[in-house]
Amino acid sequence: MKDETATHFLEDQINLLLQERFNIPSLYPFQRLVIQRIVEEDSEESNHEGSVVVLPTGGGKSLCFMLPSLLVEGITVLVYPLLSLMHDQIRRLKEVSIPYICIQGGQSHQERNLLLEKLKTKEARILVTNAECLCLPALINTLAQITISLLVLDEAHTIISWGEGFRPALATVGPIIQHLPVRQVLCFTATADERVLQGLNRLIFPITRPHLIHASSNRTNITYHVIRTLSKNQSIAGLLRQENILPALVFCSTRKLTETSAHSLLYALPDVSVRYYHAGLTKDERRYLEKWFNDTKNGVLFATKAFGMGIDVKGIRCVIHHDLSEDVLSFLQESGRAGRDGKPALSISLLDGREKPSPLASILQSTEHCFRKGLLEAMNEPFEYCSGCDVCNGSISLKRQGERAILMSV
């Protein structure tokens, strides 16, 4: 009876915060499951096995740690792989008035000491940082003296895909966590195949295996299309004449391609608002572009993979892949930028016959096998039905005819 009363009290607290602080009427089932587990585990008697939470893009991952941060005893530490994600999270924290500090590069010792003092005095509930800053001795010493209820590794798949390559600091997060008074380690990501899950067990949870909460990567509101083309830029211009698929995000494989493709579209459609985004821009330029794209109703952003993960732009109607992603996991991450508001959205891949052989290329080059089924099976996830792709819609042959129409219309 006591446990049942405590459960009802917790549910009431969650619902009250959800409506009064976040102005959200209800939670998705997986969100409720994750939030309740996190808050219930916040005690000294808990086993603290940690969790890996795989929720599809648009599934509301950030709420799963923002809301509990207001209910747990200690502070919450949020670790991100990209500055753009840190700034996007800060924007969300400001919107709901959760006190935070941010430790990032370029700050003086004096600035950091003043910020860290806010953690010690509990003036801030949340610390936002990245892996490189988490390695700083001053930050480690401060955190070692504070109760850390939640340490969240967002976009945790990058620990495996980047941490053993060009971002070695990501791979050192695990040993640092082992020396801090952390009650729960939470790894969040939108997509995780077996390689990522095993990698997280090895690097982040080497002693006790985490609890896995795995929702399907399937985004039923996204329809998958392929266009076979002789000129990708002409095809993009033909597609983006249709205002109903704006705002649109176009992923390119290189910085140079984002710039040349954006200029090509501006030449073809001078009335369309077009920008490009990549890691070679200054911090202020990237912040401006992130805000611009968040506010635009009919803009087009050409971007490398430096843009995308976790950035909460809800109204994107179409994601176009100028070049195919590196793998299925990356493709689902990038396509998942579309339709985060739950409304119908498009994922369009452009193929010109020069694609390198890969499992993803094989899936999208098929004219007989469902794209969605192939993508989910590549992630070792069950497939029930297709809510929209060229093969299941019977439009492969029409797409080939439609391509000629697109090219002629430019």
Secondary structure, DSSP 8 states (H G I E B T S, - for coil): -HHHHHHHHHHHHHHHHHHHTS--S---HHHHHHHHHHHHT-STTS----EEEE--TTS-HHHHHHHHHTTSSSEEEEEESSHHHHHHHHHHHHHTT--EEE--TT--HHHHHHHHHHHHTT--SEEEEEHHHHT-HHHHHHHTTS-EEEEEETTTHHHHHTTTTT-HHHHTHHHHHHTS-EEEEEEEES---HHHHHHHHHHT-SSS--EEEE-----TTEEEEEEE-S-HHHHHHHHTT-GGG-SEEEE-SSHHHHHHHHHHHHHH-TTS-EEEE-TTS-HHHHHHHHHHHHH-SS-EEEE-TTS-TT---TT--EEEESS--SSHHHHHHHHTTTTTTSS-EEEEEEE-S-----HHHHHHH-SSS-HHHHHHHHTT------S-BHHHHT-HHHHHHHHHHHHHH-
